[in-house]
Amino acid sequence: MPLRNWIMLIVLGAIWGGSFLFAKVAVAEIPPFVLVFLRVSSACAALFIVLWHQKLLHRLELSLAIPFLIMGLLNNAIPFSLLFLGQTEIGAGLASILNATTPVFTVIVAGLLAKQEALSANKIAGVLLGVAGVAIMLSSSLSGLASDPLWAQLSCLGAAVAYACAATYAKRFKAVQPQVAATGQLLGSSLIMLPIAIYTGTTWSFSETSMTAWINVAALGIVATALAYLIYFQLLGEAGATNASLVTLIVPASALLFGSLILGENLSALQLAGFGVLLVGLVVLDGRVLRRKGARAI
């Protein structure tokens, strides 16, 4: 992979890792469902400007309205809501690690349930290692060695399941330009979250929210969503889906670094051990390292 693509990959991993930090700071002052609406609507507005500049607004066809709503629900509304709810109680680093299980759940949903992909030996092994890693992480709270509430961790795992369902559903958008698909799903999720945000945000005060929180809201919407989507789709087009998927390994590492340096977060020994097992599972799931070793042996 060229150096340009490696730089894009690292930048994207840092941005998406930072999104957990932005959310942790913002959700301390803004109700989770309101924060979700602010994130998706601001990102949608930014991508509308991009589509207008690229003369692609006409590609937002009415025939795609229902698919965009479903994609917006699965890829934005549900996972963002679950992540922000979870982050009211757990740190950015732990939330990002639990969210990194998305490829594991994608294999389960796409391979076992939807029958879209063949289940190879490395995928089965990767899923088993991933599940083991999650079990080790959750055992830290179950055994009382960590104070992170179990429900909050399960909420973040639920977000990973939603992302897996979205990845499976996204197959029907192959003929749609990536930036159009991204804008359409964000428009769909904005429409879904608007009434929910109004209903749940009655006690929240716009004027009493600090500038720090608003800066993190802008970072979530403009940087971690709109800009990140554009970088991701550019990387996808230049380096391919397999190379782009490496961002999964970078995101939790960057979130842990930011959480430790900026928020002073720390994980328990069991949580770190579970993270290690999960990382091994993701590498095995990816399969490239194993293929290279096999090729060298021959």
Disulfide bonds with the S-S distance in Angstrom:
none
